[in-house]
Amino acid sequence: MITNNPIVALVYDFDGTLSPGNMQEFGFIRALGQDAKEFWKKNTKMSVENDASHILCYMNLMVREAKEKGISLKKESFQAFGRDIELFEGVKEWFDLVNAYGKEKGLEIKHYINSSGLKEMIEGTTIAKEFEAIYACSFLYDDQGKAFWPAIAVDYTTKTQFLFKINKGIKSVSDNIAINEFVAEEDRHVPFKKMIYFGDGETDIPSMKLVKDHGGHSIAVYTPEDIEKKLIAEKLILENRVNFVCPADYSKDKEIFKVVATIIDKIRSDFDFENLEKTHKANAVKTK
């Protein structure tokens, strides 16, 4: 299906990708009176001893520790902690910058979050309004509005599921019907070749590889000046799991913007080329 304004989806992990750390560390863990290492050590211990999901364990630990410290478990409380989350340089201005560049090229840019972090906290950030959808962990809430059980837990493979939802234009997390219905590639909301995935760690590897293998582009980012994280990111490109490696500085004229602008140029060029081919084929005279 040909459209004059094809959609390009920019899909971001959150922790370590848009923010220099785990979101719980900026406000929530401090409110517990703990340091980050102590909290994550407890989480690892629970996960290993019970052979359980690291993601489900951190969600359980958040509820349990908050109850013990008398911290509110209401959604509004988690959103308030989200306001404390720090962002990498240039992130706040990034969306207007990329949207304008896409518009200049005749493309519609849409942004998505695909994170193992907490949706409620992301909703509390200043950039929450920029996203078409936020796919992340979240809680179920009781009659008093208090979190009591995980509603969604997002791990390595769940992230790939959300990519297919973006691909087909499905925002509902609970939907398990439309996601499995056949849709021709040319009729999908955002073909994978028009996706750009941003990630930093192990939970992003399946998604980054999936997007890359389906003709899209994946970018491994790392905290600027952090040599260890840079080496981890570079390992991904050497293993052919991503297309590019960039320091997580989203300011104009920095490496990540140059890479994304080049990808956008390519998407526009490929789109025009495909339409030109279709036009020539449609105009060809059939002979017996």
C-alpha positions in Angstrom: 0.0 0.0 0.0 1.6 3.2 -1.2 1.4 6.3 1.0 2.8 9.7 0.4 4.0 9.9 4.0 5.5 6.6 5.1 5.9 6.0 8.8 9.3 5.4 10.4 9.3 3.9 13.9 12.0 4.8 16.3 11.9 2.2 19.1 13.9 2.8 22.3 14.9 0.8 25.3 14.9 3.1 28.3 17.4 2.3 31.1 20.9 2.8 29.7 19.6 4.0 26.4 17.7 7.3 27.1 18.7 7.4 30.8 22.1 6.8 32.4 21.0 4.1 34.8 18.1 2.0 36.1 15.0 4.2 36.6 14.5 2.8 40.2 17.8 4.3 41.3 16.9 7.9 40.8 14.1 8.2 43.4 12.5 5.0 44.5 15.6 3.2 45.9 16.7 6.4 47.6 13.3 6.6 49.3 13.9 3.1 50.6 17.0 4.4 52.3 19.1 1.9 50.3 21.8 2.2 47.7 21.4 0.7 44.3 23.9 -2.1 44.7 22.1 -3.3 47.9 18.7 -3.4 46.1 19.9 -5.2 43.0 21.9 -7.6 45.1 18.7 -8.6 46.9 17.0 -8.9 43.5 19.7 -11.2 42.1 19.6 -13.4 45.3 15.8 -13.8 45.0 16.1 -14.6 41.3 18.9 -17.2 41.7 17.6 -18.9 44.8 14.2 -19.4 43.2 15.3 -19.8 39.6 12.9 -17.0 38.8 12.6 -14.2 36.4 14.8 -11.3 37.2 12.1 -8.9 36.0 9.3 -10.5 38.1 11.6 -10.5 41.1 12.4 -6.8 40.9 8.7 -6.0 40.7 8.0 -8.2 43.7 10.9 -6.6 45.6 9.6 -3.1 44.8 6.2 -3.9 46.3 7.6 -5.7 49.3 10.2 -3.1 50.2 7.8 -0.2 49.6 5.3 -1.8 52.1 8.0 -2.2 54.7 9.0 1.5 54.4 5.5 2.9 54.2 6.0 4.2 50.7 2.8 4.6 48.6 2.1 1.9 46.1 -0.3 4.0 44.0 0.3 4.6 40.4 0.7 8.4 41.0 3.5 7.6 43.4 5.4 5.6 40.8 4.8 8.4 38.3 6.2 10.9 40.8 9.4 8.9 41.1 9.6 9.0 37.3 10.0 12.8 37.5 13.3 12.2 39.2 14.8 10.2 36.4 17.8 11.7 34.7 18.1 11.7 30.9 21.1 11.6 28.7 22.3 14.8 27.1 20.0 16.1 24.3 17.2 13.6 24.9 14.6 16.3 25.7 15.2 18.1 22.5 15.8 14.9 20.4 12.1 14.3 19.4 11.5 17.7 17.9 14.8 17.5 16.1 14.2 14.1 14.5 10.5 14.8 13.8 11.5 18.0 11.9 14.1 16.1 9.9 11.6 13.4 9.0 9.0 15.9 8.0 11.6 17.6 5.8 12.1 14.3 4.0 8.3 13.6 3.7 8.3 11.0 6.4 6.2 10.7 9.6 8.3 9.8 12.6 6.8 7.9 15.5 8.5 7.0 18.7 8.0 4.0 20.9 9.4 2.7 24.2 10.2 -1.0 24.5 11.6 -1.5 28.1 12.0 -3.9 30.9 11.6 -0.9 33.2 8.4 0.3 34.8 5.8 1.9 32.6 4.3 4.0 35.5 7.7 5.6 36.1 8.3 6.3 32.4 4.8 8.0 32.3 6.1 10.4 35.0 9.1 11.6 32.9 9.0 14.9 30.9 9.3 13.0 27.6 6.4 10.5 28.1 4.2 12.6 25.8 6.5 12.0 22.9 5.7 8.3 22.6 3.1 6.7 20.4 3.1 3.8 22.9 5.0 2.7 26.0 5.6 -1.0 26.2 7.0 -1.8 29.6 6.4 -3.6 32.9 3.4 -2.5 34.9 1.4 -3.4 37.9 -2.2 -4.5 38.6 -3.9 -2.2 41.2 -6.4 -3.2 43.9 -9.7 -1.3 44.9 -7.6 1.2 46.8 -5.4 1.9 43.8 -2.4 0.1 45.3 0.0 -2.1 43.3 -0.3 -5.7 44.3 0.7 -7.9 41.4 2.6 -7.6 38.0 0.3 -6.9 35.1 3.0 -7.1 32.5 6.6 -8.3 32.8 8.9 -7.5 29.9 12.0 -9.6 29.3 14.2 -10.4 26.3 11.6 -12.3 24.2 8.6 -10.1 25.2 10.4 -7.2 23.7 10.3 -8.9 20.3 6.6 -9.5 20.6 6.1 -5.7 21.0 8.0 -5.1 17.8 5.4 -7.2 15.9 2.7 -5.1 17.6 4.4 -1.9 16.3 4.8 -3.7 12.9 1.0 -4.3 12.7 -0.1 -1.1 14.4 -1.5 -2.8 17.6 -1.2 -0.7 20.7 -3.1 -3.1 23.1 -0.9 -5.3 25.2 -3.7 -7.7 26.0 -4.6 -8.4 22.3 -3.8 -11.9 21.2 -6.0 -12.1 18.2 -5.0 -9.3 15.8 -1.4 -9.9 16.4 -1.7 -13.4 14.9 -3.9 -12.4 11.9 -2.3 -12.5 8.5 -1.4 -9.0 7.1 0.5 -8.7 3.9 3.9 -7.1 4.4 3.1 -4.1 2.2 -0.1 -3.4 4.3 1.6 -3.5 7.7 1.6 -0.3 9.8 5.4 -0.1 10.0 7.4 -2.6 8.0 10.6 -3.7 9.9 12.7 -2.0 7.2 11.3 1.3 8.4 12.3 0.7 12.1 15.3 2.0 14.0 15.9 0.3 17.3 18.0 1.8 20.1 19.3 -0.4 22.9 22.2 -0.8 25.3 22.2 -4.2 27.0 21.5 -7.9 26.9 17.7 -7.5 27.1 17.8 -5.7 23.8 19.9 -8.2 21.8 17.0 -10.3 20.4 15.1 -7.1 19.4 18.1 -5.4 17.8 19.0 -8.6 15.9 15.4 -9.1 14.8 15.1 -5.5 13.4 18.4 -5.8 11.7 17.7 -9.2 10.1 14.4 -7.9 8.8 15.9 -5.0 6.9 15.7 -2.4 9.7 18.5 -0.7 11.6 19.7 -1.2 15.1 21.9 1.1 17.1 23.8 0.1 20.3 24.3 3.1 22.6 26.6 3.4 25.6 27.2 6.0 28.3 29.8 8.5 27.0 33.2 8.1 28.5 32.3 4.6 29.9 35.0 2.4 28.4 33.5 -0.9 29.7 30.0 -0.1 28.3 31.6 1.0 25.0 33.3 -2.4 24.7 30.1 -4.2 25.4 28.4 -2.1 22.6 31.2 -2.7 20.2 31.0 -6.4 20.8 27.5 -6.3 19.5 28.5 -4.8 16.1 31.4 -7.3 15.8 29.0 -10.1 16.3 26.8 -8.6 13.6 23.9 -8.0 16.0 23.6 -4.2 15.4 24.4 -1.9 12.5 25.9 1.0 14.5 27.5 1.9 17.8 27.1 5.5 19.3 27.7 7.3 22.5 24.3 8.2 24.1 24.5 11.9 23.4 21.3 12.9 21.5 22.3 16.5 20.8 22.2 17.9 17.3 25.3 17.2 15.2 26.4 14.4 17.5 27.1 11.0 16.1 23.8 9.4 16.9 21.9 12.2 15.1 24.1 11.8 12.1 23.5 8.1 12.0 19.7 8.4 12.3 19.6 11.2 9.7 21.5 8.9 7.3 19.1 6.0 8.0 16.1 8.3 7.4 17.6 9.4 4.1 18.0 5.8 3.1 14.5 4.9 4.0 13.2 7.8 1.9 15.4 6.8 -1.0 14.4 3.1 -0.8 10.7 4.1 -0.7 11.1 6.3 -3.8 13.0 3.6 -5.6 10.4 0.9 -4.8 7.6 3.1 -6.0 9.6 3.9 -9.2 9.9 0.2 -9.9 6.2 -0.4 -9.3 5.3 2.5 -11.6 7.5 1.1 -14.5 6.1 -2.4 -14.0 2.5 -1.1 -14.0 3.2 0.9 -17.2 4.7 -2.0 -19.0 2.7 -3.3 -21.9 2.0 -7.0 -21.6 2.7 -9.1 -24.7 1.7 -12.6 -25.5 
